[in-house]
Amino acid sequence: MKLALTKRLYEKGFDRKAVINFYRFIDWLIGLPKPLELEYLNDVHKLEESTKMAYISSVERFGMEKGIKQGIEKDKLEVAQHMLEEGLKVTLIKKTTGLSLQKIKKLQQELKNKKN
């Protein structure tokens, strides 16, 4: 019943904020035992994923994935930079960040050039 109510909110075209507010109200009205609550949350997650995908084009999805990859790469480089500044070994940095030796050595050279 709880899942049916949640589905109905999406079918009626409510935005995510409204659905979350209704969900809180539904959750307050209809408490479930822990195993059923976990099952319900899993079903709601699947429902949200299926409704989201209809509104995101493949071009948008590609752009988001590319942005995420770029963000991860930037984070790895920042971590590697901090590790180099702390004087840690290049092999440890490679193992920790997954960056190539070439990228780490390039970063190391850039840091040396900044100091000079």
C-alpha positions in Angstrom: 0.0 0.0 0.0 2.8 2.4 0.9 4.6 1.7 -2.4 1.4 2.2 -4.3 0.9 5.6 -2.7 4.5 6.6 -3.6 4.0 5.4 -7.2 0.8 7.4 -7.5 2.7 10.6 -6.5 5.1 10.1 -9.4 2.3 9.3 -11.8 0.6 12.5 -10.8 3.7 14.4 -11.9 4.8 15.8 -8.5 8.3 17.1 -8.4 11.0 15.4 -6.3 10.7 17.9 -3.4 6.9 17.3 -3.2 7.4 13.5 -3.3 9.9 13.7 -0.5 7.5 15.7 1.6 4.6 13.3 0.9 7.0 10.4 1.6 7.7 11.8 5.0 4.0 12.1 5.7 3.4 8.5 4.3 6.3 7.2 6.4 4.8 8.8 9.5 1.3 7.3 8.8 2.4 3.8 7.8 5.3 2.5 9.8 6.8 -0.8 8.6 8.9 -3.5 10.2 12.6 -3.1 9.4 12.7 -5.9 6.6 9.6 -4.4 4.9 10.9 -0.9 5.2 14.2 -1.9 3.5 12.3 -3.6 0.7 10.1 -0.5 0.3 13.1 1.8 0.2 14.7 -0.5 -2.4 11.5 -0.4 -4.5 11.2 3.4 -4.2 14.9 3.7 -5.3 14.1 1.6 -8.4 11.0 3.7 -9.1 13.0 6.9 -8.8 15.6 5.6 -11.1 13.1 4.5 -13.7 11.3 7.8 -13.7 14.6 9.8 -13.8 15.8 8.0 -16.8 12.8 9.1 -18.8 13.8 12.8 -18.3 17.5 12.5 -19.0 18.6 12.2 -22.6 21.6 10.1 -23.6 23.6 13.3 -24.4 22.8 14.6 -20.9 23.8 11.2 -19.3 27.0 11.2 -21.3 27.8 14.7 -20.1 27.1 13.8 -16.5 29.3 10.7 -16.7 32.1 12.8 -18.3 31.8 15.4 -15.6 32.0 12.8 -12.9 35.1 11.2 -14.4 36.8 14.6 -14.7 35.9 15.3 -11.1 37.4 12.0 -9.9 40.6 12.6 -12.0 40.9 16.1 -10.4 40.5 14.6 -6.9 43.1 12.0 -7.6 45.6 14.7 -8.8 44.9 16.8 -5.7 45.5 13.8 -3.4 48.7 13.0 -5.3 49.8 16.6 -5.0 49.3 16.6 -1.2 51.1 13.2 -0.9 54.1 14.6 -3.0 54.2 17.7 -0.8 54.4 15.4 2.3 57.4 13.7 0.7 55.7 10.3 0.1 57.2 7.9 -2.4 55.9 8.0 -6.0 55.2 4.2 -5.9 52.9 4.7 -2.9 51.1 7.5 -4.6 50.6 5.4 -7.7 49.2 2.6 -5.6 47.0 4.8 -3.6 45.5 7.0 -6.3 45.7 4.7 -9.3 47.4 7.4 -11.4 50.0 6.5 -13.9 53.7 7.1 -13.0 53.9 9.5 -15.9 51.1 11.7 -14.5 52.6 11.6 -11.0 56.1 12.5 -12.3 54.6 15.3 -14.4 52.8 16.6 -11.3 56.1 16.3 -9.3 57.9 18.4 -11.9 55.1 21.0 -11.9 55.5 21.3 -8.1 59.3 21.7 -8.4 58.8 24.4 -11.0 56.3 26.3 -8.7 58.9 26.3 -5.9 61.6 27.7 -8.2 
